[in-house]
Amino acid sequence: MDIEYYKKYEHRMGTRKLKLIGQNGKPVANTVVSIRQTKHQFLFGCAEFSSIPFANNELNQEENERAKWIFKKFFDLFNYVTLPFYWSNFENVRGQPDTERLKKTAQWFKENGCTIKGHPLCWHTLAPSWLLDMTNAKILELQLERIRREMKNFTGLIDIWDVVNEAVIMPIFNKYDNGITRICKSMGRICAVQEMFSAAKESNPGAFLMINDFVYTGIDAYEILIEGCLEAGVSIDAIGIQSHMHQGYWGVERTCEVLERFSCFMLPIHFTESTLVSGHTMPRGIEDFNDYVIDKWPSTPEGEERQAKEAALHYKTLFSHPLVESITWWDFVDGQWLGAPTGFVSQDNRLKPIYDELHKLIKKQWWTGAFNAVTDKNGEVTVSGFFGDYEAIAVGMKGNFKLDRGEESKEIKVALI
């Protein structure tokens, strides 16, 4: 690895001294040990809502075979997944939440090595219509109860949450009446966010809680909202930034400008919703992407090459910034949101070039290749690599360890079994 490459990603890498201990409790001295990385610490993720019927055995045979192929590719690339908790879909009939199906899906992802995020706990869009006959006080009560219920029911399965989604436009949203806009308009953004985060924190104190929104060019209300929330004592663990680029790639300059603006809060940054289309781009001037409704939005060969190139540059820009802790792509298969060709898999079941380009980065360039080393007389060996989970094998036995930030001075004892 050349020195310039290391400098660019040194905040993603660490060096630790391992001490290998055999089953007899003694150091495994002067022995060849094989070491390989098994998982990234950085969260490379994707939204995957179509997984729910597959994980719950609800597909026919043809659909099931296609899903098996899709998710084999998914798990070979990603270690993080976003599952949907849109209230009107999750609890279309009051008192009948879709808890068991989501639990089964989350458990399946966990068994396949993925960390899971729930999205979102509070959002004006897709708020259930049955809220509309209630007073603001009752709507708030039910919203907080909903947060507490989901947080408690999914503790240990889902411990990362987008608590509030798009609070900036929440009180001024005017496309249709909804209960959440009503209470946010009445309470104000900061008070509403504070209430939602407090309910989430008290229900699962160990959860990682995020605020999520989209950004415009220049200083905007999202930064002002975050500043106000932090001053009010809201326990925001990370800032979520949407980067839906249906109208064209932001470019390195704009991406860096956004990173610089939000870095001032010194909080982890998660790029929660990233997209680039592999067909024609959406016309400029459309503010709400949901307003762009067309019959077909095909993926094209030239669009796929552009998507792959721009996605790789987007990931490199974000991965090189020390505050960015995750990147989530929005949908693995084309057409799942707005019919747009934004996925890694085409409608005709092809892996698009974006998959190979990101696989080269995530599982090759940003992955510590397997290697052999020899322990010294004390059973010690020094290991350097990207932060994440590792496996050590020696004399037919195996042990696991982590390379983590900020613990380089500590020796890791690896018990081989």
Secondary structure, DSSP 8 states (H G I E B T S, - for coil): --HHHHHHHGGGEEEEEEEEE-TTSSB--S-EEEEEEEEESSEEEEE-STHHHHHTT-S-HHHHHHHHHHHHHHHHH-SEEEEE--HHHHTSSTT---HHHHHHHHHHHHHTT-EEEEE-SB-STT--GGGTTS-HHHHHHHHHHHHHHHHHHTTTT--EEEEEE-TTTGGG--SS--HHHHHHHHH-HHHHHHHHHHHHHHH-TT-EEEEEEE--SSS-HHHHHHHHHHHTT----EEEEEEEETT----HHHHHHHHHHHHTT---EEEEEEEE-SS----TT-SSGGG---S-----HHHHHHHHHHHHHHHHHHHTSTTEEEEEES-SBTTSSTT---SSB-TTS-B-HHHHHHHHIIIIITS---EEEE--TTSEEEEEEESEEEEEEETTEEEEEEE-TT-TTS-EEEE--
